[in-house]
Amino acid sequence: MTPDLRGFELDAAVGDNGTSDPVAAVLDALGQAFGVVTEPGAPGSGTRQHTWLDTFDWRLNRAGLILEYEHKNRGGRLLLSRDNTPQAEQPVTSWHPTRPRLAQNLPAGPVKDQILKLASPRALLPMATATGRISVTRLLNADGKTVARLIVDHETVTRADQAVPLPPRMAIAEVRGYPGQARRAARLLAETPGVSPARQTVFLDALQALGRHPDDYSNGVTTEITARMPASVAVATLLLGLLDTLEHNVDGVLRDIDTEFLHDLRVASRRTRSAIKLLGDVLPDGLAAPYAAEFKWLGDLTTPTRDLDVHLLGFGAMAAQLVAATPADLEPFRAFLAQRRTRELRRLAAGLRSPRFRALTDHWRKALVEVRDAGRPRKSPTADELAVSRTGRVFRRVAAQGGAITAASAPEALHDLRKRCKELRYVLEFFAPLHDPVAYRKVVGDLKQLQDCLGEFQDSEVQRDEIRTLADAMLAERAAPAATLLAMGEIAANLAHSQAEARADFAQRFSRFAGPAGQQRVRDLLDRPLPTSAPGGAGR
């Protein structure tokens, strides 16, 4: 089979001809059939620098996309590809790719058009930067005519102030009118000892040299536990994974790179509080209780800034719903929110830099590591036994509490049910590796629809109350023109309508989740033998 003309890589030790330049062996092999002439200054040759970009949580990579910024003396260009196939490119000026930049702030162009919805509201971050030297060698036929070109790309990345070379890359460039010669050159190249088709992209080579890999961060629960792992060890392992996620996001919050850093930090904190509440009793006596209060402090510390983020992130959608007022009427409100967020972010940053926060994370990690490494306590249940018993217990609580809600129930009943549903979702996520994937997806799918309904109900009420509070604050600070207050009133009315729609949908969604069919799906999920000595009962 004729090899592809592009995508070869070269082992550093290729060739045994005594030269320190491994490319010399390639040139010797090609020289058996072609004249070989190095072409200094040829188009495409010379030095180059390029930076690969993605969001902190690898949204482009998970969608199969690679975004690259090619540095130029003046400005540069963005290149978007999928499976080494170009998708779009656009020039950019006055942009430093080494600095975070929100996708929405990219200049207009086809690359922005393709990635904006996927990446927002995250910032694009530099994942790796490589500096390369490209050489072009002409391959001549017997008549001295150029029939193909060999392109060699030597690249390095910098790690800890040390340049790390990547495997040299090679390609054969076809010359019009001589396709057969290019294929012949590619065959000779492929047959040269030490030359092989590239195993992965240059981007992956660069990440590997930096000690990274795609998807090395996720905001989900990614800790691996096993069914026979002691329950205390499993819970400590889960909590350590959540602490890792929390700490990974602190720098992004402090630098205010994008709003998702705070969101992910808060989710990790909430999951931790739920794990302490629902599973903390399997840890050594008295270990978890003091930390519950500390993680509540962290939640309270982060709430004001996150609430303002939610308002600002949804501002465009809120403005678009206006009928009686115009988006321009809301601009003083936007400015007020941004100003208040600046103040709250300073308070949050002070808290995250405080001795109290450092003591919380340091002491919590030390305590969890001791439990994880201690091994199996006497008479300890397994992780699987804990998963079945506690998941069943939380589901029964959700089913009972939701089943008691009627059309006359106060909003607080739905708010409290939402909290219980979050706890169930977290327990399911904690023990996901132990469940049948199909059964797990069915239960989580039903639960998510119920959570979306309850979330819409509660968020609409909370945001409506906050708008009233903010309107009072704007009046007190004389920052509220009449047109702005009227527009805010219209938004509050729209939120009340959304809340009413969610309330009307609740009964149907709850019935699907906790009715007979939903209960059977939970039984299918938890259907495995459980010793009667397991904590929390049989769980079915």
Residue, then its C-alpha position, 0 to 999 in steps of 0.5 A: m500500500t502506498p503510504d500517505l505523503r504526510g505525517f512521518e516521524l523520526d526516531a532520534a537514533v535513526g541511522d548508523n552512519g556515524t552522524s549526529d544528525p538523524v535526518a542524514a540517514v533519510l537523505d541518504a535513503l532518498g539519494q538512492a533515487f533522487g538528487v537531493v538539494t537543500e533549499p535555504g529560504a524556500p517558501g515554508s522554511g525557517t523558524r516558527q512558533h505556535t501555541w495550542l489553545d483550549t479551555f481549562d476543561w478541554r472542551l475543544n479536544r473533547a469535541g475532536l478539535i485542535l485550535e492552534y495560534e501561529h505566531k507571526n511578526r505582526g499578528g498571527r492566525l488561528l487554525l482550527s482542525r479536526d483529525n489533521t483536516p483544516q476546518a477554519e482559519q482566520p488572521v488575528t492582530s493585537w493578541h497575546p496567546t499566552r494570556p487567557r482570552l474569553a472565546q467571546n472576545l476573539p475577533a470576528g471570523p470563521v474560527k470564532d463562529q465554530i468554537l464560540k458556542l462550544a467554548s463559552p463561557r470559558a477562556l481559551l488558555p495556552m496548553a503548549t507552545a512549540t518553537g520549530r525550525i522547518s527545512v525544505t529539501r528538493l528531490l530532483n529527477a535525472d533531468g535535474k527537475t524538482v519532482a517532490r520536496l521533503i519537509v522536515d520540522h524540528e520542534t521543541v517545547t520548554r519545560a521548567d526552563q529546559a528545551v525538550p525536543l519533540p520527535p522530528r516530523m517529515a512530509i513529502a510535498e508533491v510537485r504538480g505533474y509528478p505525483g508518481q515521484a512523490r509517492r515513490a519518495a514517500r515509499l522510500l521514506a517509510e522504508t527507512p529504518g527509524v522512520s514511521p507514520a506519526r503515532q499522534t499529533v504534534f500537539l499530543d507530543a508537546l503535551q507529553a513532553l510537558g507531562r500533561h495529557p488531554d482531559d487531565y482535568s474534569n469537573g466531574v467525579t473521576t476518582e476510581i474506586t472498586a467494589r471490594m475496596p473498604a468503604s472508609v478507604a473509598v470515601a477518603t479516596l472520593l473526598l481526596g479527588l474532590l479536594d484535588t478538583l477544588e484546589h485546581n480551580v483556586d488559581g483561576v478564581l483568584r486570577d478571574i480567568d473565567t466564571e467556570f473556575l468558581h462554579d467548579l470550585r463550588v460544585a466540588s465544595r458542595r459534593t464534599r459537604s454532601a459526602i460528609k453528610l451522607l457517607g462521613d460516618v464510615l470515616p474514623d469517629g469524629l473525623a468529618a464533623p468539624y470539616a462540615a462547618e468549614f466547607k459550609w463557610l467556604g460555600d457561604l464565602t463563594t455564594p455572593t460572587r457566583d450569584l452575580d456571575v449568574h446574573l451577568l452570564g444570563f444578562g443577554a438572554m434576560a435583555a432579549q426577553l424585554v418587550a416594554a423596555t429595551p436592552a439599553d434601559l438595563e445597562p445601568f443595571r449591568a454596570f451596577l452588577a459588575q461593580r458589585r461583583t468587583r467588590e465581592l470578588r475582592r472579598l472572596a479572594a481574601g478568603l481564599r488567601s486566608p490562613r483559614f482556607r489554607a488550614l482547611t485544605d491542608h488539614w483535610r488532605k492530611a486526614l484523608v490520606e491517613v484514612r486512605d493509606a490505613g487499609r481496611p478497618r475491622k468489620s468494615p463494609t465494602a464500597d459496593e455495600l455502601a453504594v447500594s445502601r446509601t443510594g437506596r436510602v437517599f432515593r427513598r427519602v426523595a420519593a417520600q418527600g416529593g410524594a408529599i408535595t401537592a399543588a398547595s405546598a409552599p415553595e420551600a417544599l420544592h426547594d428542600l426537595r431540590k437539595r435532596c435530589k442534589e444529594l442523590r445525584y452526588v451519591l450516584e456520581f460517587f459510585a458510578p464505577l460500581h453500577d451497570p452503565v445502562a441502568y445508571r444512565k436511565v436513573v440519572g437521565d430521569l433525575k436530571q429532568l426532575q432537577d432541571c425542573l426544580g432548578e428552574f423553579q428555585d432559580s427563578e424565585v431566587q433571581r426575582d428576589e435578588i432583583r428586588t433587593l438589587a433594585d432597592a440597593m440601586l435606589a439607595e445609591r441613586a444608580a437607578p433611572a426610572a427606565t432601568l427600574l421598569a425594565m428590571g420589573e419586567i424581568a422579574a415578571n418574566l421570572a415569575h412566569s418561568q417559575a409558574e411553568a416549572r411548577a406546572d411541570f413538576a408533577q409529571r417529571f416527579s412521577r416519571f422519576a419516582g413512580p412505579a417505572g422509576q422505582q423499578r429502574v432504581r431497583d435494577l440499578l441496585d439489584r445485587p446481593l447485600p449483607t444485612s450487616a451493611p450500614g443503612g439497611a438493605g437499600r431496596 
